[in-house]
């Protein structure tokens, strides 16, 4: 085992931060580290909005479902899938550019996730804490208006950055044997059942017995109430027509 692998396996989401502010030079280094992530065809289909305006941070916290740490963390970034820059650049060369393809949406979204994860790992290597904020997709149009995002750009998620004011335990993950399958996809229901008991024990210990739940039960909202059906129409309005 080496220090990089140890760092990756020690990730926690941090939702309480000290009042210490991160130097801007360090933020630039983190984003530069993010840019070193793999990118499809060197397209670099992402933009990162550093939200510094206090009122905008507070509005963003409300739009994301009342997540106050968006306003209290040292720095808040919004990672955007950006097909405007590369398509505009190609068009300036005289290319017959076709916009709105599903593949373009996938490429930009994957590129954005890769750069963000590099930023997250770089931040944690510097003793910072991070928390991804998918809640900005609760109100993606309002977030886009607030950030003045043009067509062919959409906000994928946010990220809180700052110095941790809490020390939560590392949350268990599914056993690697469940995720890593040999040659063909195989059923893993029994392994999931065992993992549910691991998570039940984890939640009981973390809450002093006040939470009696497991992994499978916690998935329910994602397939029941947190469906975000507005996302398809929103993406089409953004120019991602998914043709």
Secondary structure, 3 states (H helix, E strand, C coil): CCHHHHHHHCCCECCCECCCCCCHHHHHHHHHHHHCCCCHHHCCCEEEEEECCHHHHHHHHHHCCCCCHHHHCCEEEEEEEECHHHHHHHHHCCCCCCCCCHHHHHHHHHHHHHHHHHHHHHHHHCCEEEEEEHHHHHHHHHHHHHHCCCCCEEEEEEEEEEEECCCCCCCCCCCHHHHCCCCCCCCCHHHHHHHHHHHHHHHHHHCCCCCCCCHHHHHHHHHCCCCCCHHHHHHHHCCCCCC
